[in-house]
Amino acid sequence: MSTPGSDGFASQEIIRPAAVLSENHTRQILSGLAADDVHSGGHWWVRIGTWRRYQSPWSPGADAPGDAVHVGTISCVYDSPARYCVTVFRVSMTAYGLRQGWTTDSLCDEAFQHAGLTLANCPRATLAAPPSPFGQMKRDSGPAR
């Protein structure tokens, strides 16, 4: 589901069921993204919980993007559902990223490629059935006394 974002994003898509990266896959992806860091000529700026893709590297020694345009952000939770795993639950795209043809799938695929994964073939969270809206109501056996 894509909706206009409140953080300056043109769209945000919740990934359902969420993509779950194993410890091994997480290590490979984070290593690959670190090698493609904006500070060393790459395109990714990774912080705990957010992996941001830029259209170009940042200027040498810069602490901010400068002229590098933000394409989109992958939002995730570390140590979920198990220690050292990462759950990817949302992708937010900027208007620039959408105009350049980026999608939720292509952004995730670029990040996940370091582990040989795509969003389409990535393991997913197990969804539990929602609870009954009225709970398990006990039936009366007769009038109250």
C-alpha positions as CSV (number, residue, x, y, z in Angstrom):
1,M,0.0,0.0,0.0
2,S,1.5,3.3,-1.0
3,T,0.5,6.5,0.6
4,P,1.9,10.1,0.7
5,G,4.5,10.3,3.5
6,S,4.6,12.8,6.3
7,D,8.4,12.9,6.4
8,G,8.8,14.5,3.0
9,F,8.5,11.1,1.2
10,A,6.4,10.8,-1.9
11,S,5.3,7.3,-1.0
12,Q,5.7,4.7,1.8
13,E,5.0,1.1,1.4
14,I,4.6,-1.3,4.3
15,I,6.1,-4.7,3.5
16,R,3.6,-7.4,4.5
17,P,4.5,-9.9,5.5
18,A,7.8,-8.3,6.5
19,A,11.0,-9.5,5.1
20,V,13.1,-11.3,7.6
21,L,16.9,-11.5,7.1
22,S,18.8,-14.2,8.9
23,E,22.0,-13.5,10.8
24,N,24.1,-14.7,7.9
25,H,22.1,-12.7,5.3
26,T,22.2,-9.6,7.6
27,R,26.0,-9.8,7.9
28,Q,26.4,-10.1,4.1
29,I,24.0,-7.3,3.4
30,L,25.5,-4.9,5.9
31,S,29.0,-5.7,4.8
32,G,28.0,-5.0,1.2
33,L,26.3,-1.7,2.1
34,A,29.3,-0.7,4.1
35,A,31.5,-1.2,1.0
36,D,29.1,1.0,-0.9
37,D,29.0,3.7,1.7
38,V,28.4,7.4,0.7
39,H,31.6,8.4,2.4
40,S,33.8,6.1,0.3
41,G,32.4,6.7,-3.2
42,G,29.2,4.7,-2.8
43,H,25.4,5.2,-2.6
44,W,24.3,4.0,0.8
45,W,24.2,5.7,4.3
46,V,23.3,3.0,6.9
47,R,22.2,3.7,10.4
48,I,20.5,1.4,12.9
49,G,16.9,1.1,11.7
50,T,17.4,3.0,8.4
51,W,19.3,2.2,5.2
52,R,19.2,5.3,2.9
53,R,20.1,5.2,-0.8
54,Y,21.5,8.3,-2.5
55,Q,21.9,9.0,-6.2
56,S,25.6,9.8,-5.8
57,P,28.3,9.7,-3.1
58,W,28.7,12.5,-0.6
59,S,31.5,15.1,-1.0
60,P,34.8,13.9,0.7
61,G,34.7,14.5,4.4
62,A,31.1,15.6,4.4
63,D,28.8,14.9,7.3
64,A,25.7,15.7,5.2
65,P,24.5,14.8,1.7
66,G,25.2,18.2,0.2
67,D,24.2,17.9,-3.5
68,A,23.6,14.1,-3.3
69,V,19.9,13.5,-3.7
70,H,18.1,11.0,-1.5
71,V,16.4,8.2,-3.5
72,G,14.7,6.2,-0.7
73,T,14.9,4.6,2.7
74,I,14.6,1.0,3.9
75,S,13.2,0.9,7.5
76,C,14.1,-2.1,9.6
77,V,14.2,-3.5,13.1
78,Y,17.4,-5.2,14.4
79,D,17.3,-8.3,16.6
80,S,13.8,-9.2,15.5
81,P,12.3,-11.8,15.4
82,A,15.5,-13.3,16.8
83,R,18.9,-12.0,17.9
84,Y,21.1,-10.8,15.0
85,C,18.2,-11.0,12.6
86,V,16.8,-7.9,10.8
87,T,13.2,-7.4,9.9
88,V,12.5,-5.1,7.0
89,F,9.0,-3.6,7.3
90,R,8.8,-0.4,5.2
91,V,10.3,1.3,2.2
92,S,9.9,5.1,1.7
93,M,10.5,6.7,-1.6
94,T,11.3,10.3,-2.4
95,A,9.7,12.1,-5.4
96,Y,13.1,12.1,-7.0
97,G,13.5,8.3,-6.5
98,L,10.0,7.7,-8.0
99,R,10.8,9.9,-11.0
100,Q,14.0,7.9,-11.6
101,G,12.1,4.7,-11.7
102,W,12.9,3.3,-8.3
103,T,10.4,1.0,-6.6
104,T,10.1,-0.8,-3.3
105,D,11.3,-3.9,-5.0
106,S,14.3,-2.3,-6.8
107,L,15.5,-0.5,-3.7
108,C,15.3,-3.7,-1.6
109,D,16.8,-5.8,-4.4
110,E,19.8,-3.5,-4.6
111,A,20.5,-3.8,-0.9
112,F,19.6,-7.6,-0.6
113,Q,21.8,-8.5,-3.6
114,H,24.8,-8.8,-1.3
115,A,23.2,-11.9,0.2
116,G,22.0,-13.2,-3.1
117,L,18.4,-12.3,-2.2
118,T,15.6,-10.2,-3.7
119,L,12.5,-8.9,-2.0
120,A,10.5,-11.5,-3.9
121,N,12.6,-14.5,-2.7
122,C,13.4,-13.2,0.8
123,P,12.1,-15.1,3.8
124,R,9.0,-13.5,5.3
125,A,7.6,-13.2,8.7
126,T,4.9,-15.6,9.8
127,L,1.6,-13.8,10.2
128,A,-0.6,-15.0,13.0
129,A,-4.4,-14.9,12.6
130,P,-5.9,-11.8,14.1
131,P,-7.8,-12.1,17.4
132,S,-11.5,-12.3,17.3
133,P,-12.9,-8.8,17.7
134,F,-15.3,-10.0,20.4
135,G,-13.0,-12.5,22.1
136,Q,-14.2,-15.8,23.2
137,M,-17.5,-15.0,24.8
138,K,-18.9,-17.6,27.2
139,R,-22.6,-18.4,26.6
140,D,-24.9,-18.0,29.6
141,S,-26.6,-21.2,30.6
142,G,-29.6,-19.2,31.8
143,P,-30.9,-16.0,33.3
144,A,-28.8,-14.3,36.0
145,R,-30.0,-15.0,39.6
